[in-house]
């Protein structure tokens, strides 16, 4: 997919999703309120735990109880005695928290916070795809809807995907969905031929190789670190490839050094906190007119804000609602993943 088409699709996704659910009205908030103090008060009153993905804005990360990858956050929340989970991330992440904690209320500051990977894999089309390939086992990246999880055999994360694929017999055909770049990376690393669903993360797909090369030239001693959702041409430049938590750990084990970062730049806030003597350079994205520094931000992640976080806690809305049967069906492949990850 070229950069111009990626930009058009990104804008279309955002427009479509922003009209699907009401946008929280932050204008109703008293501007004199100390929002951090109010959120802390509400956490106590509600017995709530606030989760923030690495890609959230700095102020949300700073007020969260836990910061991390989507599955890790959901598992941490499930292990607490909190009655309410407030998930500052995107909708599929909040759904995963609900699947793992069905008796807890799960709130999401803005229901329009979706995911291009999720939207690239509509349930009806994926169901037909599976039916057309009945001998294949479906390994599905956790970046998908609850409905897609329910149609899958095993869920994987970017952290455990390789370990899980290695446990599947060589003669067992595999469908990998929805991220074709992560699937392609695994296929190349493990020498496994997999049938790939044609989905991508619009942020990782749009990093500019031209701008990356420029950064490498200007910062010759910097480590290039990349998430495997990036296209292969970009991964070929990387010194370290891994999940967001893996990238973070890599920077911690190389204190005082420089890093060119190819994932959503929200994670740089944690990198800077944990390695204050290091330097971090985000790779710009690309749009039709050329390099675009803002294109490396996930527009869905950025729909959440400290104001919307306050409103959702004050109003206990919007909440994630999943039918019990769907929770049961979606939990099965998650449970299989957890068992295979031991």
N, C-alpha and C positions, 0 to 999 in steps of 0.2 A: 504494500500500500504506500503511495507516495505521500509527501508531507502535506500537500494541498488537500488531498482527499481526507487524510487523517484529521486535519483541522476542521473541515466541513462536518465530518462525522462527530467530532468532539462537540462542536457547537450544537449540532442537532440533538445529541444525547442530552446536553444540559437543558436546552429549551424544552425538550419532551418531558424530562423528569421534573423540571421546576413547575410544570403545569399539572403534574399528576397529583401532587399533594399540596395542601395549603402551605404557604411560606410563613414561618413564624414572624409575627409583627413585633420587632424589637423597639419600635417607636413608643410603645406603651410603657417602657421601663423608665422609672424615675431616674433621671441622669445623676442625681446625687447619691444613689445607692452604691455602697461598696459591694460590688458583685462577688468578689472573692469571699468576703465575710458572710454574705447571704448564702452562697453555695455551701460553705462550711457548716452554717447553721442548718440548712436543709438536709445535708448529709446526716447530721446527728438525729434530726427529727424523724427522717424517713428510714433510718438505718440503711443508708445507701452506700454503695461503693462506686466510685467514678473511675472508668477505664479510659485511657487515651492511647490510640495507635501512634507509632513513631511519626506518622505523616501529618499529625495534627499541628495546629499553630502552637507556637511556644507557650502562650499564656494558658492554653488548655493543658498542655503537658505538665506545666508547673503546678497546677492545682489538682492533678489526678492522683488517685491512690496507687494505681499501677499503670506503667507505660510498657508497651511491648508489641509483639506480633499478635495477630487476631486470635489464633487458637490459644496461645499462651495466656492471653488476657481472659478469655472465656473460662479456661480451666482454673485460673486464679480466683475469678469471681465465684465460680461454683464451689470452691473450697472454703469460702467465707460464710459467716452467718448473716450476711446482709439480706434484707428483704427485697431490696431494689438494686438493679444493675443499671447504671447510666453509662452507655457505651458511646464514647466520642470516637467515631470511626465512620464506617459506611454500613449500609443496611444489611448486607450479607453477614457482616461480622456480628451485628446485634442479633440476627436470626440464629447464628451459631450459639451465642450465649443463651438464647431462649431454649434451644434444643438441649443444651447441656444442663440448664437450670429451669425446667418447665414450670416449677412452682414459684419462681421469682418473677416479679415484674421487671421487664426490660424496657428502658427508655432510650430513644435516639433523638438528639437535639433537632435534627431536620430529616424527615423521612425522604426528602429528595436526594439525600446523600447516597448515591448509588455507585455503580462500578461498571466501566466499559466492558470488562471481562464477563461480568454477569449478564449484561444486556446482549453480548455476542452469542449467547447460548440459550435461546428460548426453549422452554420445556417441551413443547409439542414437537419442535424440530429435532431436539435431542432424543426424544422417545422414538421418533421415526428412524433416526440414525442408528440407534441401538437395535431396533427391530430388523434393520437391513443388514446388521452384522451380528447375528445371534451367537456366534462362537467366541466373540470377543468379551473379555472382562473389561469393565469400565473403571479406570482410575481417573478420578476427577479432582482437580485442584480446588482447594477450599474456597477460592475466590469465585463462588457461584451461589445461586439462590438455593433456598431450602428445597424447592421442587426438583432442582437438578441433583442435589445431594440424594434425595429420595429415589432417583432413577439410577443411582450409581452403585457400584459394588464396594469400592474402597475410596475414601477421601485421602488426599495427600496434601502436604504443605511443601514449600520450597526447601524446608529443613530436612524433612524425612522422606521425600519422594524417591531419592536414589535408593535408600535402604529398603523401601517397600518394593520397588521394581525388582531389586536383586532377589527378593524372596519368591517371585512369581516364576513358575517353570518356563524354561526357554521355549517350549512348544505351545505355550498359551498365548494366543493373539491378544493384544492390548489396544483398547481405545484410550487415548489420553485427551482430556478436555479440561477447561476450554482454552488454555493458553498454548498456542502452537509453538511459541518460542521456548517456553520452559520444557514442553514435550520434546522439541527438537534437540535441545541441549542435553536432556537425559538420554535420548536415543543415541546421540553421538558419543556421549561419555560411556555408555554401557553396551554399545553395539547391539541394541535391541530395535527391531523394526516395529514402530508403533503407528497406529492409525490416528492421525492428529485432527482434532476439531479445529476449525479455522477461526480462532479467537485470539485477541491480543489486548494488552493493557495499553491504552492510548498514550499514557505518559512515557512508559519505557520504550514504546515503539518510535516515539518522535524525538528521541535524543539525536543530536546532530553529530555524525561521524566527523564532519569537517571541523566543527568546533572542538570536538574531543582531540583531534590531531593538533589543533592550535594550542590547546591547553598543555598537551604532552610536550610540545616544543618549548613553551614558556616555562614549564615546571618539569624539567627533565628528571629530577629526583623523586617526583611524586609517584605513589602507588596508585594505579587505576583499579578501583573496586567497583563491581557491577552486580546488579541483581539478574538472575537468569531469565527474567521476563523480557530482557533486552534482545534485539535481533542478533543473530550469530556474528554479523560483520562487526558489531560493537563489542561483543564478548571476546572477539579475537584480540582486542587491545588490552584486555583485563589481566591484572596480576593476581587478583583474587575475585572469585565469583561465589556468591552465596546469598542466603536470605537476609532480610534486614538485620536480624539479630547476629548473624554470622559476620556481616559487614561491620557492625558495631564492635564486635569482639576483636576483629582483625585490627581495627584502629587502636583499640586499647592495648594490644600486644606490640604495637609499634609507636610508643609515645614519642612526642616531639618531632614526628615526621610529617610529610605532606601527602594529601590524598585527593585524587580526582574522583568525584563521587557520581556514579551512574545509577541512582535511584531517586525517588521523590525526595527533594531536599529538606523536608521536614525533619528527617532523621539527623541532620547535621546539628540540630540543637542538642541532642543527646551526646553526639560525638564530641562537641565542644565542651560540654560539661564534664565528660569522663576523661577527656584528653586535652586539657586547657592549653598545653604547649604545642599542640599540633595545628596544622593549617588544612583547610578543607575548601575544595573548589568544585562547585556543582557544574555539571555539563549542561549547557543550554539545549533547548529543543529547537525544532525547525518548523517554520510555517511557510506559506507560499511566498512571502516577501523576504525570507532569509532567516537568520538566527533569531531566536526568541527566548529570552531568559525566563519569562513567565510561563512558557509552555512546558517547563519541567515540573510544574506544580500540578497536583491532581485537583481539578476543579470540584470534584465531589467531596474530597476530604475537607477542602476549604469552605464548603457550605456551612460546616459547623462553626460556631463562634462562642465566646464566653457568654454573650448575651443570650443566645439560644440555649446554651447549657443551663443557665439560670431559669429561663422560662419553662423548659421541659421539666425541671425539678419542681418548680413552683406549682405547675399545673398538672404534674404527673402525666404529661402527654407531649409528644406522641409516643405511644407504646407499641411494642411489637406483639402482634397476635398471630399465632399459628394454630391450626387445627390439631387436636391430639393425635389423629392418625398420621398426619404429615410429620409431626415431631417424632413419632415412633419410627416411621419409615426413613427419615433423614438421619436419625440417631444410629441406625444399624451400620452404615458404612463408616461413620465416625468411630464407632466402637471397634470396628475391625481394624481401622487405622491405628487406634491407640494400642490395641493388642499386638499388632505387627511392629510397633515402634519400640516395644520393650527391649 
